[in-house]
Amino acid sequence: MGKVIEPNGVAVTISSQSGHRMPALGEEKDRLLATTPVEELLSLDFLQPKNISNTLHAYQLAKRCNVKRVMAEAVKWGTKKARINSISPGIIVTPLAIDEFNGPRGGFYKEMFAKCPAGRPGTADEVADLAQLIMDPRSSFITGSDFLIDGGATASYFYGPLQPKR
């Protein structure tokens, strides 16, 4: 999109809270995620199957990559007077999420909601409202940013009752 974005254009990508929950990768790996040409990303050593522990780890890496690439793209887009940001939602009530809530992992989700500051999942309207705010011309100073919208679940994961047992 950066090749065709018009002046004053704005884009918002969707990432995930999951990218915020993995340990820090370090400056070098973050730079590689942000700047490696797309067709070369899968050749990076730390993205090789032997270095990815499971599907959650792969998903977290993909979402971290999205956030870092948005940051790098913001620099390029700025030369065109355009902006790009990302939103990292937590659990949002959708038909798929409702199936999850009522499935085998339902207890996990109920506990997460009970132990996060908001005490509930988010709604699609809340994510859309954030996107509208970011895209509004009054937000013209916001670019290259990622907005975590998860009711405080990630904060609770690191500093509250959702901390994993170590």
Contacts in CASP RR format, 6 or more apart in sequence:
PFRMAT RR
TARGET T0000
AUTHOR 0000-0000-0000
METHOD contacts of the structure
MODEL  1
MGKVIEPNGVAVTISSQSGHRMPALGEEKDRLLATTPVEELLSLDFLQPK
NISNTLHAYQLAKRCNVKRVMAEAVKWGTKKARINSISPGIIVTPLAIDE
FNGPRGGFYKEMFAKCPAGRPGTADEVADLAQLIMDPRSSFITGSDFLID
GGATASYFYGPLQPKR
1 11 0 8 1.000
1 84 0 8 1.000
2 73 0 8 1.000
2 76 0 8 1.000
2 77 0 8 1.000
2 80 0 8 1.000
2 82 0 8 1.000
2 84 0 8 1.000
5 11 0 8 1.000
5 77 0 8 1.000
5 80 0 8 1.000
5 82 0 8 1.000
6 80 0 8 1.000
6 82 0 8 1.000
7 80 0 8 1.000
7 81 0 8 1.000
7 82 0 8 1.000
8 81 0 8 1.000
8 82 0 8 1.000
8 137 0 8 1.000
9 81 0 8 1.000
9 82 0 8 1.000
9 83 0 8 1.000
10 82 0 8 1.000
10 83 0 8 1.000
10 84 0 8 1.000
10 85 0 8 1.000
10 134 0 8 1.000
10 135 0 8 1.000
11 82 0 8 1.000
11 83 0 8 1.000
11 84 0 8 1.000
11 85 0 8 1.000
12 84 0 8 1.000
12 85 0 8 1.000
12 86 0 8 1.000
12 87 0 8 1.000
12 131 0 8 1.000
12 134 0 8 1.000
12 135 0 8 1.000
13 66 0 8 1.000
13 70 0 8 1.000
13 84 0 8 1.000
13 85 0 8 1.000
13 86 0 8 1.000
13 87 0 8 1.000
14 86 0 8 1.000
14 87 0 8 1.000
14 88 0 8 1.000
14 89 0 8 1.000
14 127 0 8 1.000
15 63 0 8 1.000
15 66 0 8 1.000
15 67 0 8 1.000
15 70 0 8 1.000
15 86 0 8 1.000
15 87 0 8 1.000
15 88 0 8 1.000
15 146 0 8 1.000
16 59 0 8 1.000
16 63 0 8 1.000
16 88 0 8 1.000
16 89 0 8 1.000
16 90 0 8 1.000
17 88 0 8 1.000
17 89 0 8 1.000
17 90 0 8 1.000
17 148 0 8 1.000
17 150 0 8 1.000
17 153 0 8 1.000
17 154 0 8 1.000
18 56 0 8 1.000
18 59 0 8 1.000
18 60 0 8 1.000
18 63 0 8 1.000
19 60 0 8 1.000
19 61 0 8 1.000
19 63 0 8 1.000
19 64 0 8 1.000
19 67 0 8 1.000
19 88 0 8 1.000
20 88 0 8 1.000
20 148 0 8 1.000
20 154 0 8 1.000
21 60 0 8 1.000
21 154 0 8 1.000
21 157 0 8 1.000
22 57 0 8 1.000
22 60 0 8 1.000
22 61 0 8 1.000
22 64 0 8 1.000
25 33 0 8 1.000
25 46 0 8 1.000
25 64 0 8 1.000
29 46 0 8 1.000
30 64 0 8 1.000
30 68 0 8 1.000
31 68 0 8 1.000
32 44 0 8 1.000
32 46 0 8 1.000
33 41 0 8 1.000
33 44 0 8 1.000
33 61 0 8 1.000
33 64 0 8 1.000
33 65 0 8 1.000
33 68 0 8 1.000
33 69 0 8 1.000
34 65 0 8 1.000
34 68 0 8 1.000
34 69 0 8 1.000
34 71 0 8 1.000
34 72 0 8 1.000
35 72 0 8 1.000
36 44 0 8 1.000
41 47 0 8 1.000
41 65 0 8 1.000
45 51 0 8 1.000
47 61 0 8 1.000
52 58 0 8 1.000
52 61 0 8 1.000
63 88 0 8 1.000
66 86 0 8 1.000
67 86 0 8 1.000
67 88 0 8 1.000
67 146 0 8 1.000
70 84 0 8 1.000
70 85 0 8 1.000
70 86 0 8 1.000
70 144 0 8 1.000
70 145 0 8 1.000
70 146 0 8 1.000
71 144 0 8 1.000
71 146 0 8 1.000
73 84 0 8 1.000
73 144 0 8 1.000
74 83 0 8 1.000
74 84 0 8 1.000
74 85 0 8 1.000
74 143 0 8 1.000
74 144 0 8 1.000
74 145 0 8 1.000
77 83 0 8 1.000
77 84 0 8 1.000
77 143 0 8 1.000
78 143 0 8 1.000
83 140 0 8 1.000
83 142 0 8 1.000
83 143 0 8 1.000
83 144 0 8 1.000
84 143 0 8 1.000
84 144 0 8 1.000
85 134 0 8 1.000
85 142 0 8 1.000
85 143 0 8 1.000
85 144 0 8 1.000
85 145 0 8 1.000
85 146 0 8 1.000
85 147 0 8 1.000
86 144 0 8 1.000
86 145 0 8 1.000
86 146 0 8 1.000
86 147 0 8 1.000
87 127 0 8 1.000
87 130 0 8 1.000
87 131 0 8 1.000
87 134 0 8 1.000
87 146 0 8 1.000
87 147 0 8 1.000
87 149 0 8 1.000
88 146 0 8 1.000
88 147 0 8 1.000
88 148 0 8 1.000
88 149 0 8 1.000
88 150 0 8 1.000
89 122 0 8 1.000
89 127 0 8 1.000
89 149 0 8 1.000
89 150 0 8 1.000
90 121 0 8 1.000
90 122 0 8 1.000
90 149 0 8 1.000
90 150 0 8 1.000
90 151 0 8 1.000
90 153 0 8 1.000
90 154 0 8 1.000
91 97 0 8 1.000
91 109 0 8 1.000
91 112 0 8 1.000
91 113 0 8 1.000
91 121 0 8 1.000
91 122 0 8 1.000
91 150 0 8 1.000
91 153 0 8 1.000
92 121 0 8 1.000
92 122 0 8 1.000
92 123 0 8 1.000
92 124 0 8 1.000
92 126 0 8 1.000
92 127 0 8 1.000
93 121 0 8 1.000
93 122 0 8 1.000
93 123 0 8 1.000
93 124 0 8 1.000
94 124 0 8 1.000
97 121 0 8 1.000
100 106 0 8 1.000
100 109 0 8 1.000
101 109 0 8 1.000
101 110 0 8 1.000
109 121 0 8 1.000
112 153 0 8 1.000
112 162 0 8 1.000
113 119 0 8 1.000
113 120 0 8 1.000
113 121 0 8 1.000
115 156 0 8 1.000
115 160 0 8 1.000
115 161 0 8 1.000
115 162 0 8 1.000
116 150 0 8 1.000
116 151 0 8 1.000
116 152 0 8 1.000
116 153 0 8 1.000
116 155 0 8 1.000
116 156 0 8 1.000
116 162 0 8 1.000
117 151 0 8 1.000
117 152 0 8 1.000
117 155 0 8 1.000
117 156 0 8 1.000
118 151 0 8 1.000
118 152 0 8 1.000
118 153 0 8 1.000
119 151 0 8 1.000
120 151 0 8 1.000
122 149 0 8 1.000
122 151 0 8 1.000
126 149 0 8 1.000
127 149 0 8 1.000
130 147 0 8 1.000
130 149 0 8 1.000
133 139 0 8 1.000
134 142 0 8 1.000
134 145 0 8 1.000
134 147 0 8 1.000
148 154 0 8 1.000
153 162 0 8 1.000
156 162 0 8 1.000
156 163 0 8 1.000
157 163 0 8 1.000
157 164 0 8 1.000
END
